[in-house]
Amino acid sequence: MLTREYGKTGEKISVIGFGGMRFPDPRDIDANASLVLHAYRRGINYFDTAPFYCKDKSEDIIGAAVRRMNRKRVYLSTKCMEADGAKLRKSLEKSLKRLNTSYIDFFHIWCIVNPDQWKQRKKGGAVAAAMKAKDEGLIRHLAVSSHLPGKDLGKLLAEGVFEGVTLGYCALNFPYRQKALDAAAKMHLGVVTMNPLAGGLIPQHAKRFDFLRAKDDDSVVDAALRFNLSQPAVTSALVGFKTTKQIDQAVAVAENFRPYPASHRAVLRKKMPTVFNDLCTGCSYCLPCPVGVEVPKLMDAYNFRLLGGDHERVKRRLLWHWDLTPAATLVCTLCGACEKRCTQRLPLRTRIKYFKALAKGKKPRR
């Protein structure tokens, strides 16, 4: 398995990481632990989890697998979103117990989606508590999991608290995410990418996203993973595996990896507006909004609706990925300023009306 050094830590982690949030039937601890062990035997050494993943069973599943691993050969990553220092400490101790380990290799301050949340984590003592735990040896490396735009993420990372970052990055959103990736790379930090398959959208709609493939890619999944790994700043791409076949496919991508040339990236940029058609590409040219509505984040969630997702999936995407609810659109006056700026000429006001209806408890058709 190909490995890369995580920032300046000296730790070499597999370029394919195991994302522990998509286990089939989380109640079956043993069966899912066997899935983790298969990844371990295939050379994957980075295992990412968190409290609440998979109906709060993910840490238990990975912990069951850890009993049968050489602990010195694997890296465990987990997270906490508490702002209060005492609560973070309690969460950390629970994670250690569940994961059957005496230390966490990469502990994340979790889910920073706006600058105010970062201020709250510092003010509430969460950051200080994590650093104290690191001094005690309970945490080896401190990282952050963030959905902040590039400029804001750069400011956070510049404070020098973290050795690495986990952020969303894939072949469908890279124009929007690239500044965040570049900010981490400039500081020589470890970068783990989440959702390299766009939360499952890419394999579920393989024909639509076939434009991602180069001639020598066997599948669109291979292309999406290869795209991630072709970014020198990316240390590892997290994949939420459900089967051993999926693990073997991802491992094969790593074993046969050859980076895309820069020209392939340029081709994707040109094709996106045409291939995406009615899907928002996240360019953010629609901003700023006169009343502060975060239009690109709303449109990202609406993409799931266009690709067949139901209302609940749209709302989950909005909440868990962006910490927003449909109620965020209630301040919108439908002035149309965003729509006029949209380079794709998308009907943004119509889509905002969809969220307004959800906020009012209605079930709109679109």
C-alpha positions in Angstrom: 0.0 0.0 0.0 1.3 3.4 -0.9 1.8 5.7 2.1 2.5 9.4 2.5 3.8 11.4 5.4 1.2 13.2 7.4 2.5 16.8 7.4 5.5 17.2 9.6 4.7 14.4 12.0 6.8 11.7 10.5 3.8 9.4 10.5 3.3 7.5 7.2 -0.3 6.7 6.6 -1.9 4.8 3.8 -3.2 6.9 0.9 -6.6 5.2 1.3 -8.1 5.5 4.7 -11.0 3.6 6.2 -13.9 5.9 7.0 -16.1 4.4 9.7 -19.4 6.0 9.1 -21.0 3.8 6.5 -21.0 0.3 8.0 -23.9 -2.0 6.9 -26.1 -2.9 9.8 -24.0 -1.3 12.6 -25.6 -3.6 15.2 -23.6 -6.5 13.9 -20.3 -5.6 15.6 -18.4 -8.8 14.6 -19.3 -8.7 10.9 -18.3 -5.1 10.6 -15.1 -5.7 12.6 -14.2 -8.3 10.0 -14.6 -5.7 7.3 -12.2 -3.4 9.1 -9.7 -6.3 9.5 -9.9 -7.0 5.8 -8.8 -3.5 5.1 -6.0 -3.8 7.7 -4.7 -7.0 6.0 -4.8 -5.2 2.6 -2.5 -2.5 3.9 -4.8 0.2 5.0 -3.5 1.6 8.3 -5.6 4.8 8.9 -9.0 4.2 10.5 -11.3 7.2 11.1 -14.3 7.2 13.3 -16.3 9.4 15.7 -18.9 9.3 18.4 -22.4 9.0 16.9 -21.3 7.5 13.6 -23.4 4.5 12.5 -26.0 4.9 15.3 -23.2 5.4 17.8 -21.6 2.0 17.0 -18.6 3.0 14.8 -16.1 3.3 17.6 -17.2 0.0 19.1 -16.8 -1.7 15.7 -13.3 -0.4 15.1 -12.4 -1.1 18.7 -13.4 -4.8 18.2 -11.1 -5.0 15.2 -8.3 -3.3 17.1 -8.1 -6.2 19.5 -6.9 -8.3 16.6 -4.5 -5.8 15.1 -0.9 -4.9 15.9 -1.7 -1.5 17.5 1.8 -0.1 16.6 1.0 -0.6 12.9 -2.2 1.3 12.8 -3.4 4.9 13.2 -6.7 5.6 14.9 -8.6 8.9 14.3 -11.6 10.1 16.2 -13.2 13.4 17.1 -15.2 15.5 19.5 -17.5 18.5 18.8 -17.9 19.6 22.4 -17.0 23.2 23.2 -16.7 22.6 27.0 -13.3 21.3 28.0 -14.7 18.9 30.7 -17.1 17.4 28.2 -14.4 17.0 25.6 -12.3 15.1 28.2 -15.2 12.8 29.1 -15.8 12.2 25.4 -12.1 11.4 24.8 -12.0 8.9 27.7 -15.1 7.2 26.3 -13.5 6.9 22.9 -10.4 5.4 24.3 -12.4 2.7 26.1 -14.5 1.9 23.1 -11.5 1.8 20.7 -9.5 -0.5 23.1 -6.5 1.8 23.1 -4.5 3.9 25.5 -4.0 6.7 23.0 -5.6 8.3 19.9 -3.1 8.9 17.1 -5.1 11.7 15.5 -7.7 13.5 17.6 -9.9 16.0 15.9 -11.6 19.1 17.1 -14.7 18.2 15.1 -17.1 20.0 12.7 -15.9 23.6 12.5 -18.1 25.1 9.8 -17.9 28.8 10.7 -15.4 31.0 12.5 -17.7 31.5 15.5 -17.6 27.8 16.3 -13.8 27.9 16.4 -14.0 30.8 18.9 -16.4 28.8 21.0 -14.1 25.8 21.1 -11.3 28.0 22.5 -13.4 30.0 24.9 -15.2 26.9 26.2 -11.9 25.1 27.0 -12.1 22.3 24.4 -8.9 23.2 22.7 -7.0 23.6 26.0 -8.4 20.2 27.2 -7.3 18.5 24.1 -3.8 20.0 24.4 -3.6 18.9 28.0 -4.6 15.4 27.0 -1.8 15.5 24.3 0.7 16.4 27.0 -0.5 13.4 29.0 0.0 11.1 26.0 -3.6 10.3 25.5 -3.5 12.1 22.1 -0.5 11.9 19.8 -1.5 14.5 17.2 -4.1 17.2 17.2 -6.1 17.9 14.1 -9.2 19.7 13.0 -12.2 18.5 10.9 -13.6 21.5 9.0 -15.9 22.6 6.3 -14.7 26.2 6.4 -14.0 28.0 3.1 -10.3 28.3 2.2 -9.8 31.8 3.5 -11.3 31.1 6.9 -9.6 27.8 7.2 -6.3 29.4 6.4 -6.7 31.8 9.3 -7.6 29.0 11.7 -4.6 26.8 10.7 -2.3 29.8 10.9 -2.8 29.9 14.6 -0.5 26.8 14.8 -2.7 24.6 17.0 -3.1 21.7 14.6 -0.8 19.3 12.8 -3.3 18.4 10.2 -6.9 18.8 8.9 -9.7 16.6 7.6 -11.7 18.4 4.9 -14.2 17.6 2.2 -12.6 17.4 -1.3 -13.6 15.6 -4.4 -13.6 15.8 -8.2 -17.1 17.5 -8.1 -16.4 20.3 -5.6 -12.7 21.0 -6.0 -13.2 24.5 -7.5 -14.9 25.5 -4.2 -12.5 23.5 -2.0 -9.2 24.2 -3.6 -8.3 27.2 -1.5 -8.8 25.3 1.7 -6.5 22.5 0.4 -3.9 25.0 -0.7 -3.9 26.7 2.7 -3.1 23.4 4.4 -0.4 22.6 1.9 1.3 25.9 2.3 1.7 25.2 6.0 3.0 21.6 5.4 0.1 20.1 7.3 -1.3 16.6 7.0 -4.5 16.5 4.9 -7.1 13.8 5.0 -10.0 14.2 2.5 -13.5 13.1 3.4 -16.2 12.3 0.8 -13.8 11.7 -2.1 -16.8 9.9 -3.8 -19.1 12.9 -3.0 -20.9 11.0 -0.3 -21.7 8.2 -2.7 -23.1 10.4 -5.4 -20.4 9.5 -7.9 -20.8 5.7 -7.8 -24.6 6.0 -7.6 -24.7 8.1 -10.7 -21.7 6.6 -12.6 -23.1 7.4 -16.1 -23.6 11.0 -15.3 -20.2 11.4 -13.8 -18.4 9.3 -16.4 -16.7 12.5 -17.6 -14.3 12.2 -14.7 -12.6 9.1 -16.2 -9.5 9.2 -18.2 -8.9 6.6 -20.9 -6.9 4.3 -18.6 -9.5 4.4 -15.7 -11.5 1.3 -15.3 -14.4 3.0 -13.4 -15.7 6.3 -12.3 -14.8 5.3 -8.7 -11.2 4.7 -9.7 -11.2 8.1 -11.4 -12.6 9.9 -8.3 -10.0 8.3 -6.0 -7.2 8.9 -8.4 -8.2 12.5 -8.7 -7.9 12.9 -5.0 -4.5 11.2 -4.8 -3.2 13.2 -7.7 -3.2 16.3 -5.4 0.3 16.3 -3.8 -1.2 18.0 -0.7 -3.6 15.1 0.0 -2.1 12.6 2.5 -5.0 10.2 2.5 -8.5 9.8 1.1 -11.2 8.4 3.4 -13.6 5.9 1.9 -16.7 4.6 3.8 -16.5 0.9 2.8 -19.5 -1.4 3.0 -18.0 -4.5 1.3 -14.6 -6.3 0.9 -15.0 -5.8 -2.8 -15.0 -2.0 -2.3 -11.9 -2.3 -0.2 -10.1 -4.3 -2.8 -11.1 -1.9 -5.5 -9.7 1.1 -3.6 -6.5 -0.7 -2.7 -6.0 -1.5 -6.4 -6.2 2.2 -7.2 -3.5 2.9 -4.7 -1.3 0.0 -5.8 -1.6 1.0 -9.5 -1.6 4.8 -8.8 -0.3 7.2 -11.4 -1.0 10.9 -11.0 -3.2 12.7 -13.5 -1.4 15.3 -15.5 -2.4 19.0 -14.9 -4.2 18.9 -18.3 -6.8 16.4 -16.9 -7.8 18.8 -14.2 -8.1 21.6 -16.8 -10.4 19.4 -18.9 -12.6 18.7 -15.9 -13.0 22.4 -15.2 -14.1 23.0 -18.8 -16.6 20.1 -18.8 -18.2 20.8 -15.5 -20.7 23.5 -16.5 -21.9 21.3 -19.4 -22.0 18.0 -17.7 -23.4 19.3 -14.5 -26.1 21.2 -16.3 -28.5 21.8 -13.5 -26.1 20.9 -10.6 -24.4 23.6 -8.7 -20.6 23.4 -9.0 -20.0 25.5 -5.9 -18.1 28.3 -7.5 -19.6 30.9 -5.1 -19.9 33.6 -7.7 -23.5 34.1 -6.4 -22.1 35.7 -3.2 -22.3 38.0 -1.3 -26.0 37.8 -0.4 -27.4 41.1 0.9 -28.9 39.4 3.9 -26.2 36.8 4.5 -27.8 33.7 3.1 -25.1 31.1 2.4 -26.4 30.2 -1.1 -23.6 27.8 -2.2 -24.2 25.6 0.9 -27.9 25.4 0.2 -27.3 24.6 -3.5 -24.8 21.8 -2.5 -27.6 20.2 -0.5 -30.1 20.7 -3.4 -27.8 18.7 -5.6 -28.8 15.7 -3.7 -32.5 16.4 -4.5 -31.7 16.7 -8.2 -30.0 13.3 -8.1 -32.9 11.6 -6.6 -32.5 12.2 -2.8 -35.6 12.7 -0.7 -36.3 15.7 1.5 -34.8 14.0 4.6 -31.5 13.4 2.8 -31.4 17.0 1.6 -31.9 18.1 5.2 -29.3 15.7 6.6 -26.7 17.0 4.0 -27.5 20.6 5.0 -27.2 19.9 8.7 -24.3 17.5 9.0 -22.2 19.0 6.2 -22.9 22.7 6.7 -24.6 23.0 10.2 -27.6 24.7 8.6 -31.3 24.0 8.5 -33.9 25.1 5.9 -34.9 27.9 8.3 -31.7 29.7 7.2 -33.6 30.7 4.0 -36.4 32.4 5.9 -34.5 35.7 5.9 -34.2 35.6 2.1 -36.2 38.3 0.3 -35.9 36.6 -3.1 -34.3 39.7 -4.5 -32.5 37.7 -7.2 -29.0 39.2 -6.7 -27.5 35.6 -6.4 -29.4 34.5 -9.5 -28.0 37.3 -11.6 -24.5 36.5 -10.6 -24.8 32.7 -11.2 -22.5 31.8 -14.1 -24.5 28.6 -14.7 -27.8 30.5 -14.9 -29.4 28.3 -12.3 -32.9 29.1 -10.9 -31.6 29.9 -7.5 -34.8 31.7 -6.3 -36.9 28.6 -7.1 -34.5 26.4 -5.2 -34.5 28.7 -2.2 -38.3 28.6 -2.3 -37.9 24.8 -1.9 -36.0 25.3 1.3 -38.4 27.9 2.6 -41.2 25.3 2.1 -39.3 22.7 4.0 -38.7 25.2 6.8 -42.5 25.7 7.1 -43.1 22.0 7.3 -44.3 21.5 3.7 -43.2 18.9 1.2 -42.5 20.6 -2.1 -42.2 18.6 -5.3 -38.9 20.2 -6.2 
